[in-house]
Amino acid sequence: MSEQNLPTMRAAAYTQFGSADVLEITDLPRPHIGPDTLLVRVKAASVNPVDYKVREGKLQGLIDAEFPVVPGWDVAGVVEQPGLDTPEFQAGDEIIAYDRKDIVHGGTFAEYVSVPVRTAAKKPAALSFEQAAGLPLAGLTALQTIRRSGLRSGQNVLIHAASGGVGSFAVQLAAHAGARVVGTASERNHPYVRSLGAEPIAYGDGLVERARALAPNGFDVILDYVGGQAIDTATDLLAPGGRIVSITDARARTELGGDYVWVRPDAADLAELAALADDGVLKVEVAEVFDLEHAADAMRAVESGHVRGKVVVRV
Ligand SMILES: NC(=O)c1ccc[n+]([C@@H]2O[C@H](COP(=O)([O-])OP(=O)(O)OC[C@H]3O[C@@H](n4cnc5c(N)ncnc54)[C@H](OP(=O)(O)O)[C@@H]3O)[C@@H](O)[C@H]2O)c1
C-alpha cells in the first residue's frame, strides 16, 4: 500500500529541530509494518531525556532523525496487527516495548506505532498502561548498567540521580540483588528514595564527606545517571578495585577505568523486568500523565531535570 492509501492517525510530530514549541498535533499515515514487526495501538508512551535531546538536534550524527519526527521510544499498548512472522504475539495482546529504531521518525507519541518484536515483551498485568509505559527504556538501562558493573550481593553501590527514571529502577534492582544502596537526590526526594530501598544523601557541596560517612572504605560500584559531580567525585568515592558505570559520560571508561553504556532494546531483558513488576519487586513511579494533545508539556516537564520517576503521555 502506498503512503497515500494508508489510514491516518493522530500524532505529535515536528518538522524542524528546536524547543518543545516545534511539536504539533497532526494527522500522519499509520506506520507500515515489516515481517517481524507488530502494528501496536498505543495506550501510553513515556518521555525520556533522549527524546528532547534528539528534538533539539543535539544528537545529530549519533542518532539520525527524518522529518516529520514523531518522538518517543517507550510504549505500552495493544497489538492491532501482527506481522507476517511474529508468533510471539497475537492481535489483542498487551505489550510493552523499548521501540528504538535506527532512524528516529515513527515514534510512540501517536495512536499507532510499528514495533519490532525484538524490542517487545508482554505487558506486566500488575501495571496500568501508564505505569507499564514507564518501564522499558529506563528499566533496561538500570538492568544493563547493573549487569555491566558486576554488582554482587553484599557489595555497596552509590547510585547518582536515584529519584529519576533510571535511578528509581536501579535502586530497586540493586536492593533486590542484595546490595547496600546509597542514592543521591535532593532533600525533597529523600523519603521516596528510602521507600525504594536506598539510604538517601544530598548531592552538591559536601557530597564526598556525606558519602564517605556512610561508606568509609568507598563504594564497590558507582552508577552514574547524571554526570558532572558524579564523575568528578568518582576517584574519591570508589573503593580500591571499585568500578564506575556511566550512561552520561564516556570519561567513566576512558579516564576512570569503568564503563559507559548505551541501553539496547532486548526482549529477554524486558521480559525479566516485566516479571519483576508482576512479582511486586519493581514499582513504577509516575510523576505526571499528559494527554497526547499536551505532549509538548510532557517533554517540558522532563526537560526540567527534576522529575521523580517517569512522565507519561496517554494516547
Ligand atoms: N546512555 C544511555 O543509554 C542512557 C539511557 C537512559 C538515560 N540516559 C541519560 O541519563 C540521564 C538520566 O536519565 P533519566 O531518564 O533517569 O532522567 P530523569 O528521570 O529526567 O532524571 C531526573 C532526576 O535527576 C535528579 N537529579 C538532577 N540533578 C541531579 C544531580 N546533580 N545529582 C543527582 N540527581 C540529580 C533529579 O532529582 P532531584 O529532583 O531530587 O534533584 C530527578 O529525580 C539523562 O541525561 C539521559 O539522557 C542515558
PDBQT file of the ligand as one rigid body, heavy atoms in Angstrom, charges set to zero:
ROOT
HETATM    1  N1  LIG A 401      23.323   6.076  27.748  1.00  0.00    +0.000 N 
HETATM    2  C1  LIG A 401      22.085   5.614  27.841  1.00  0.00    +0.000 C 
HETATM    3  O1  LIG A 401      21.761   4.557  27.298  1.00  0.00    +0.000 OA
HETATM    4  C2  LIG A 401      21.054   6.379  28.607  1.00  0.00    +0.000 A 
HETATM    5  C3  LIG A 401      19.843   5.746  28.942  1.00  0.00    +0.000 A 
HETATM    6  C4  LIG A 401      18.914   6.451  29.709  1.00  0.00    +0.000 A 
HETATM    7  C5  LIG A 401      19.185   7.760  30.107  1.00  0.00    +0.000 A 
HETATM    8  N2  LIG A 401      20.352   8.339  29.745  1.00  0.00    +0.000 N 
HETATM    9  C6  LIG A 401      20.673   9.704  30.210  1.00  0.00    +0.000 C 
HETATM   10  O2  LIG A 401      20.844   9.620  31.630  1.00  0.00    +0.000 OA
HETATM   11  C7  LIG A 401      20.318  10.765  32.268  1.00  0.00    +0.000 C 
HETATM   12  C8  LIG A 401      19.264  10.353  33.287  1.00  0.00    +0.000 C 
HETATM   13  O3  LIG A 401      18.148   9.802  32.632  1.00  0.00    +0.000 OA
HETATM   14  P1  LIG A 401      16.756   9.672  33.423  1.00  0.00    +0.000 P 
HETATM   15  O4  LIG A 401      15.752   9.162  32.469  1.00  0.00    +0.000 OA
HETATM   16  O5  LIG A 401      16.941   8.988  34.724  1.00  0.00    +0.000 OA
HETATM   17  O6  LIG A 401      16.493  11.236  33.694  1.00  0.00    +0.000 OA
HETATM   18  P2  LIG A 401      15.394  11.931  34.605  1.00  0.00    +0.000 P 
HETATM   19  O7  LIG A 401      14.364  10.962  35.033  1.00  0.00    +0.000 OA
HETATM   20  O8  LIG A 401      14.952  13.150  33.893  1.00  0.00    +0.000 OA
HETATM   21  O9  LIG A 401      16.259  12.382  35.874  1.00  0.00    +0.000 OA
HETATM   22  C9  LIG A 401      15.675  13.291  36.762  1.00  0.00    +0.000 C 
HETATM   23  C10 LIG A 401      16.276  13.074  38.141  1.00  0.00    +0.000 C 
HETATM   24  O10 LIG A 401      17.612  13.568  38.171  1.00  0.00    +0.000 OA
HETATM   25  C11 LIG A 401      17.860  14.003  39.502  1.00  0.00    +0.000 C 
HETATM   26  N3  LIG A 401      18.969  14.959  39.506  1.00  0.00    +0.000 N 
HETATM   27  C12 LIG A 401      19.043  16.127  38.827  1.00  0.00    +0.000 A 
HETATM   28  N4  LIG A 401      20.255  16.685  39.054  1.00  0.00    +0.000 NA
HETATM   29  C13 LIG A 401      20.937  15.844  39.891  1.00  0.00    +0.000 A 
HETATM   30  C14 LIG A 401      22.240  15.850  40.472  1.00  0.00    +0.000 A 
HETATM   31  N5  LIG A 401      23.100  16.847  40.223  1.00  0.00    +0.000 N 
HETATM   32  N6  LIG A 401      22.602  14.808  41.251  1.00  0.00    +0.000 NA
HETATM   33  C15 LIG A 401      21.756  13.793  41.496  1.00  0.00    +0.000 A 
HETATM   34  N7  LIG A 401      20.497  13.714  40.972  1.00  0.00    +0.000 NA
HETATM   35  C16 LIG A 401      20.111  14.740  40.175  1.00  0.00    +0.000 A 
HETATM   36  C17 LIG A 401      16.576  14.635  39.930  1.00  0.00    +0.000 C 
HETATM   37  O11 LIG A 401      16.495  14.514  41.318  1.00  0.00    +0.000 OA
HETATM   38  P3  LIG A 401      16.032  15.799  42.201  1.00  0.00    +0.000 P 
HETATM   39  O12 LIG A 401      14.717  16.252  41.625  1.00  0.00    +0.000 OA
HETATM   40  O13 LIG A 401      15.924  15.217  43.570  1.00  0.00    +0.000 OA
HETATM   41  O14 LIG A 401      17.097  16.832  42.015  1.00  0.00    +0.000 OA
HETATM   42  C18 LIG A 401      15.500  13.817  39.199  1.00  0.00    +0.000 C 
HETATM   43  O15 LIG A 401      14.862  12.893  40.042  1.00  0.00    +0.000 OA
HETATM   44  C19 LIG A 401      19.829  11.662  31.137  1.00  0.00    +0.000 C 
HETATM   45  O16 LIG A 401      20.876  12.535  30.778  1.00  0.00    +0.000 OA
HETATM   46  C20 LIG A 401      19.565  10.694  29.987  1.00  0.00    +0.000 C 
HETATM   47  O17 LIG A 401      19.644  11.305  28.721  1.00  0.00    +0.000 OA
HETATM   48  C21 LIG A 401      21.293   7.699  29.005  1.00  0.00    +0.000 A 
ENDROOT
TORSDOF 0
